Amino acid sequence: MAIYKRKNGFFYTHFTIKGQQVHRKLHTKDYNEAQRLEAKLKADVFKAIELGEPTAFKNITISELIKLYQRQSELDKKKSRSTDNSRFKVFNAFFKPLTQVKAITIDDIEKFKEYLLEEKELSTVTINRYLELLSALFTYGVEHEYLKNNLCRKIKKYKHKNYKVRYLTDNEEKRLFKCLPEHLSSIVQFALMTGLRKGNILNMQRKQIDFCTNTISVLDNKGNAYLVIPIADKYRAKLEELCRGIDEDDYLFKNPVTELPYSDIKKAFNSALQKANIKNFRFHDLRHTFATRLVMANVPIVTVQKLLGHKNITTTLRYAHATDESLRNAINAI
């Protein structure tokens, strides 16, 4: 492919020199000028390769790159730009607006996948759409010399398959607690009591637990409560014991070495799962366990939705399988 024109009227070029692919916008709508710019670009690239000079890429934050992409989408009248703009808010929330786009790594993108699955609780199909948009954004960055390559091409998408909720059986729970280290045992207990997400649990402060109203408040980034869940009577004594001696502004689960909340518990949790011989299970599945047990106890699905903080009841309906299981157990008892 040589020089070509896009819907926006601008010319682009795509060529390869000594194995190095170059894909650039030529910033002109005149074909003759595009030819001149392409010839100069080829000469510059060839010289850089011959001299072994690294290609210099411009510094730009992810929020700035998103704005440029959005502007281009408007010019191209991209049909999905409304949906794209909504997803870009999630990009900025996760990667942080001032993050240099060059500093984003493959590991960061893998963590973003995990964030969408476990924190945002999106379907694998929707997560793949997010990855496709991120890839399109990075391709735009490559074309305009903000990035050397598109790391998203190295990220595996999820295979489309029917979603099956994984939850702890009573037997698995007993085995798990026998293998958990003390600090992790409290965290897992709290997860099963509340159904909260891992991020909310690890950043939980003492002041968020109110024994006067028997409630736990989950705070947003500004410190405002956006979800208030009641404390079950049978768990109140355990929570009081857990909160004893902790200052109001202190964290509930604090690393004794750093005096800060645990940044991650994945390695320790996976180690306990392995010792307990529990397979195909993640920390987030403790939230699924909480929800499944509520449904099995005949709690209305709308109430389960409120306790989990789901905006859309469709997300909560994945736990309806528990009702089917309860019915099967009931009929088998006859």
N, C-alpha and C positions, 0 to 999 in steps of 0.2 A: 504494500500500500504506500502511495506517495502523498501528494497533496489532495485533500478532500474538503468539501464544504458541508457544514452542519446547518440545521434549520435556523439557527440564530444569524446566519449570513456570514459568519467568520470562517476563515480557512484554517485547517489543522494539517499537521504532517505526522507521518508514522514511518520511520525507517530504522534500519539496523546497520551499525558500523562495527566490524570486528566483534560480533557477538553481543554488542550492547544495543538494546532496543531504546529508541527515543520516540516519545509520543508527546507532541507539544501543540499548543494553540499558537497561531502565528499573529494574532491580534490585528488582522486586516481583513477587509472584505473585497480587496482588489487582488485578482489572480496574479497579475504580473509582480505586484509587490510581495505576494505570498511566495512566489518562486525565488525572488531575491533573498527574502528572509530565510527560506529553507536552505539555500546554498550557503549562506553565512553560518547558519546553525550547524550544518554538516561539517563545515571547515573548523568551527570552534570545537565540536565534539571530537573530530579526528585528531586535532592538535592536543586536546586534553588527554586522550587515550595514549597517544604517542609519547607524551611527556610524563605519563603516569600521574597526572594531576587528579585529585579527587573532585568530583562534581560538587559545586557549591549550591546548596539548597537554601531557599529563603526561610527565615524563622516566621512561624505563624502558629497561633493557638487554635485549638479545635473549634472554639466558638467563632473565630474569625473565618476559618475555612468553611464552616457551616453557612455563615452569612453570604460568602461568595457563591457557594453552591446554590443557595436559595435564590439569589439574584439571577443566576444562570437558568434555574428552573422556571422562573417567571418569564424570562426571555423566550425560553423554549416552549413555554405553555405546557409544562409537564403535568399530566392528568393527576398524578398521585401526590402533588406538592402539599396538599392539605394534610394528608396522612403522614407524609415525610416530616412536615414541620412539627407535628405532634410527637413523632419518634425522636426528632432532634433534641427535644426537651429532655428526654431520657438519656441521650448521649451526654449532654452537658451536665446532667445531675450525677452521672457515674464518673465520667472522666475529669470533671471539673473544667469550667470554661477557660481558665488561664493555662491549662496544660498544653505544652508545646506538642504539636501533632507528630513531630519527629521523635519525641520521647516515648510515644505509645509503643508497647512491645506486644509480641504474640501472647505472652503470659497475661498482659492486661486485657486483651480481647477474650481470652479463655475465661478470665474472671468475670468479664462482662456477660458472657454466655451464662455462667453460673448465677450471676446476679438476676438476670432476666428469668431464669428458671425457678430459683429458690426464693428470691425476695419479691419480685414482681408477679411470680406464679403464672407466667405466660405459657401457652402451649408451645410445643416444639415447632409447630408450623409457623406460628407468629414470630418466634425467635429467629427462625431462618429468614423471615422477611426483614428483621432488624439487621441481620448480618449482611444481607444483600444491599441494604441501604448504606451501611458502613463501608462496604466494598466499593460502592458507587462513589461515595465521598472520597475515599482514598485514591480511586482511579482519577478523579478530578484533581486531587492533589498532585499526583504523578504528572499529569498532563501539563500542569501549570508550575512545575518545578518546585513544589513545596515538599515533595516526598521522592525518595529514590525508587521505592517499589511499594506495591500493595500487599501488606501483610495478611489481609483477609483471605488471599488466595491460598494461604497455608492452613487456614482454619477449617476444620471439618464441620459440615452442617449436620443437624440431627436427621436421622432417617425417619421418614413418616411411618408412624405406627400408632395403634390404638393405645390411649393412655390408661394405665392401670395404677390405681392408688396402692402404695406400699405402706403398711402400718405394722406396728409391733403386736405380736400375739402376747398373751399373758406369760407364756413360757419363755419367749424370747426376752421379755422385759426382765424377768427374774435372772436369766443368764447374763444379760447385759450389766445389770447393777452389781453383780458379783465381780465383774472385770473392770469396772470403771474406777479411775483414781479418785480420791476424795473430792478434789476441786471440781472435777467434771461431773461427779455424781449429783452435786447440788444444782449444777446448770441443767442437766438432763431432767432432774426432778421438776425444776421450775418450768421447763419446756412442756412437759406432760401435764402440769397443773394449769398452764395458761394458754397453750397453743400459739404462743408468740413466735415471731421469726427470730433467727439466730442473731441478726444485727440488733434488734430491739432488746434481746436478753443480755447480750454482752455489754450493752451501753446503758443498762437499767441502773437508775440511781435510787437511793433509799427514799427520797422524797416522792417518788412516783407511786409508792405503796402507802395507802391510807387505811389504817385499821379502824378509824372512826366511821368511815363510810363503807368499809370492807371492799375497796376497789383498787385496781391497778390501772394507772393512766400511762398510755404510750404517747410519747412526745414527738412532735415534728422537729425540724431543724431550728425553729425559732423558740422551742421550749413550750409550745402550746399543746395541750392534750387533744389528740384527734381520735383516740379510741380509749374507751373506759370499759374495763371488764370486771365483773364481780369476783371476789375471792370465795371459793367454795368453802363451806363450813369445815369440812374434813381436812382442808389444807391450811387453815388459819394458823394452827399451832406450829406447823412446820415453817411457815413463812415468818412468824414472830421470832422463832429460834434463829432463822437465817439472817434476819435484820438486826438482831441484838448486837449492840455495841458499834453499829455503823452510823456515822454522821449523816445528816439529811442530804448534803450535797455530794456524799461519797458514792462510789460505785458498789453495786451489790456483789459483783464477781470481779475481784481485783487480783491481778498477778502480784504475788508478794515480792517478786524480784524487782519489777519495774514500778510498782505502786500505781499502775494504770490498768484499764480493762484489758482482758485477753484480746489480742489482735486476731487470733484464729485458734481454733481447737480441733481442726480437721485431722491432723496427724494422730493426736491422742485418742480422738473418737474412733477413727478407723482402726487403730490398734486394739481398742476394747472390743470392737465388733468382730475382729478377726479371732481374738481369744475366745469370744462367746459363740463363735461359729454362726454368726448372723450375716447372711449374704444379701447383696442387692439392697442396701439400706444406706440412707444419707441422714444427716442431722435434720434436714428439713422434713423428713418423713415422721419426725416426732410431732410436728404440727398436723400432719395427716392422721396420725394416731389419735391425737386429741379430738379432731373433728369426727373421725370414724366412730369413736366411742360415744360421742354425743348422739350421733344419728342412731346407733345401735340401742341407745337408751331412750329412743323415741322422742328426742328433742326435735321440735319443728325445724325444718330446713331454713326457714326465715330467721329463726333465733340463732342457728349455727352461723348463718351469714353475718349477723351482727357481731357475734363473738369473735369471728375471724377477721372482721373489718373488710369483708369483700364488698366492692362497689357493685359488682354484677353477680346476680344469683346463679348465673350459668357456671361460674367458677366453683360455687359451693355445691352445685348439683353433681359434681364428680363423686361426692361421698354418698350418693343415693345407693351405691352398690351395697352399703352396709345394711340397708333396710331389706334388700333382697336376701342377704345372708341370714338375717334375723328370722325372716319368714321361713327359709329353708330349715333352720334349726328348730323352729317351732313345729313345723309339720313333721319333722323327723322324730319329735318327742312323742308323737301320738302312738 
